[in-house]
Amino acid sequence: MPRTFTVSRSILVQAPPQAVYEEISRPARMGRWSPENLGATLRGADRAAHVGMVFDGHNKRGAVRWTTRCTVTAADPGNRFAFRVHAIGLKRPRLRAPIATWEYRLEEAGSGNAGGATRVTETWTDDRRSWPDSVAGAFDRIATRGHTFADFQVGNIDRTLRNLKRDLEDRRGA
């Protein structure tokens, strides 16, 4: 079976696109929503991202912890935020290689409650294109306890989006 390189999921959030962007474009805050990410260490102050900004993401799956080095590739307020993961390691990201790209697209979806609604689409792209499918498949099943990364990420994305929706709507009283 051919490998799936990209998965996307969407959710409707009762908040305007700019308010959603202000949250998701701060990598240090991602740990509030993600089932694996614990937040990020930024070079400088915790502020909205800009293209070229580098950060280290801290992650956990079960008892295993790791750190990734990421670079922001898109920072279009109210519309799109994306970053690529290009290094990984246990305590420090030492192994450099294309790993994945994460993207968040925001689309205004009507007036809704509390000043607007946004369709948030989160996309994960597997950047390990040079890996043979059989090697990637074996690695994925070990790292995810039996799944491909594409299947595994669908669950992670769904949980992240549900948590983001709940957090933003609870704070806005939607």
C-alpha positions as CSV (number, residue, x, y, z in Angstrom):
1,M,0.0,0.0,0.0
2,P,1.5,3.4,-0.9
3,R,2.5,5.7,1.9
4,T,0.2,8.7,2.8
5,F,2.3,11.8,3.0
6,T,-0.3,14.4,4.0
7,V,-3.3,14.4,6.3
8,S,-5.6,17.3,7.1
9,R,-8.5,17.8,9.5
10,S,-10.8,20.9,10.1
11,I,-13.0,22.2,12.8
12,L,-15.2,25.3,13.2
13,V,-14.2,27.6,16.1
14,Q,-16.4,30.3,17.3
15,A,-13.7,33.0,17.2
16,P,-12.5,35.4,14.5
17,P,-9.5,34.3,12.4
18,Q,-7.2,36.9,13.9
19,A,-7.9,35.7,17.5
20,V,-7.2,32.1,16.4
21,Y,-4.0,33.1,14.6
22,E,-2.8,35.0,17.7
23,E,-2.9,31.7,19.6
24,I,-1.6,29.1,17.1
25,S,1.2,31.4,15.9
26,R,2.9,31.2,19.4
27,P,4.7,27.8,19.4
28,A,5.3,28.0,23.2
29,R,1.5,27.7,23.7
30,M,0.9,24.6,21.5
31,G,1.3,22.3,24.5
32,R,-2.1,23.6,25.8
33,W,-3.8,21.7,22.9
34,S,-1.6,19.0,21.5
35,P,-1.6,15.5,22.9
36,E,2.2,15.2,22.3
37,N,3.7,18.7,22.3
38,L,4.6,20.1,25.6
39,G,5.4,23.6,24.3
40,A,8.5,25.2,22.8
41,T,11.6,27.1,23.6
42,L,11.9,30.3,21.6
43,R,15.0,32.4,20.9
44,G,13.7,35.6,22.4
45,A,10.3,36.6,23.8
46,D,7.1,34.6,23.4
47,R,5.5,36.5,20.6
48,A,3.7,35.9,17.4
49,A,5.8,34.0,14.8
50,H,7.5,35.5,11.8
51,V,8.9,33.7,8.8
52,G,12.4,32.4,9.6
53,M,11.8,32.2,13.3
54,V,13.4,29.1,14.9
55,F,12.1,27.3,17.9
56,D,12.7,24.0,19.7
57,G,9.5,21.9,20.2
58,H,9.4,19.7,23.3
59,N,7.4,16.5,22.9
60,K,6.3,13.4,24.8
61,R,4.6,10.1,23.7
62,G,4.2,7.7,26.6
63,A,7.5,7.6,28.5
64,V,9.6,8.9,25.6
65,R,10.5,12.6,25.3
66,W,12.2,14.3,22.4
67,T,13.0,17.7,21.1
68,T,12.6,19.0,17.5
69,R,14.1,22.1,15.8
70,C,11.6,23.9,13.7
71,T,11.6,27.0,11.4
72,V,8.5,29.0,10.6
73,T,7.8,29.0,6.9
74,A,4.5,31.0,6.8
75,A,3.2,33.7,9.2
76,D,0.2,35.4,7.5
77,P,-1.9,36.9,10.4
78,G,-5.5,35.7,10.3
79,N,-4.8,33.3,7.4
80,R,-2.0,30.8,7.7
81,F,0.8,29.6,10.0
82,A,3.2,26.9,9.1
83,F,6.6,25.5,10.2
84,R,8.9,22.7,9.1
85,V,10.6,20.2,11.5
86,H,14.1,19.7,10.4
87,A,16.1,18.3,13.3
88,I,15.3,15.9,16.2
89,G,17.0,14.4,19.3
90,L,16.2,13.3,22.8
91,K,17.4,16.3,24.8
92,R,18.7,18.4,21.9
93,P,17.8,18.3,18.2
94,R,21.1,16.8,16.8
95,L,19.9,14.7,13.9
96,R,19.3,17.0,11.0
97,A,16.9,15.8,8.2
98,P,13.6,16.7,6.7
99,I,11.0,15.3,9.1
100,A,7.6,17.0,8.8
101,T,5.7,20.2,8.0
102,W,2.8,21.5,10.0
103,E,0.3,24.0,8.7
104,Y,-2.7,25.8,10.0
105,R,-5.1,27.5,7.6
106,L,-7.8,29.9,8.8
107,E,-10.9,30.7,6.9
108,E,-13.6,33.1,8.0
109,A,-16.8,31.1,8.4
110,G,-19.6,33.6,9.0
111,S,-20.5,35.7,12.0
112,G,-21.2,33.0,14.6
113,N,-21.1,34.0,18.3
114,A,-18.8,36.5,19.9
115,G,-17.7,38.3,16.7
116,G,-17.0,35.6,14.2
117,A,-16.2,32.0,13.4
118,T,-13.2,30.4,11.8
119,R,-12.7,27.1,10.0
120,V,-9.3,25.9,11.2
121,T,-7.5,23.3,9.1
122,E,-4.5,21.6,10.5
123,T,-2.3,19.7,8.0
124,W,0.7,17.4,8.7
125,T,3.0,16.5,5.8
126,D,5.6,13.7,6.1
127,D,8.8,15.2,4.7
128,R,10.7,11.9,5.0
129,R,10.3,11.4,1.2
130,S,13.7,9.8,0.8
131,W,12.9,7.0,3.1
132,P,11.8,3.8,1.4
133,D,8.2,2.9,2.2
134,S,9.1,-0.3,3.9
135,V,11.6,1.4,6.2
136,A,9.2,4.3,7.0
137,G,6.4,1.8,7.6
138,A,8.5,-0.3,10.0
139,F,9.8,2.8,11.9
140,D,6.3,4.3,12.1
141,R,4.7,1.1,13.5
142,I,7.4,1.0,16.3
143,A,7.2,4.7,17.1
144,T,3.4,4.8,17.1
145,R,2.6,1.3,18.5
146,G,1.3,-0.2,15.4
147,H,0.1,2.7,13.1
148,T,1.5,4.6,10.2
149,F,2.4,8.2,11.0
150,A,-0.4,9.4,8.7
151,D,-3.0,7.4,10.6
152,F,-1.5,8.3,14.0
153,Q,-1.5,12.0,13.1
154,V,-5.2,12.0,12.2
155,G,-5.9,11.2,15.9
156,N,-3.4,13.8,17.1
157,I,-4.8,16.5,14.8
158,D,-8.4,15.7,15.9
159,R,-7.5,16.0,19.6
160,T,-5.5,19.2,19.0
161,L,-8.3,20.9,17.1
162,R,-10.9,19.9,19.7
163,N,-8.8,21.2,22.5
164,L,-8.1,24.4,20.6
165,K,-11.8,24.9,20.0
166,R,-12.7,24.3,23.6
167,D,-10.0,26.6,25.0
168,L,-10.8,29.5,22.6
169,E,-14.5,29.2,23.0
170,D,-14.4,28.9,26.8
171,R,-12.2,32.0,27.1
172,R,-14.5,33.9,24.7
173,G,-17.7,32.7,26.4
174,A,-19.0,31.3,23.0
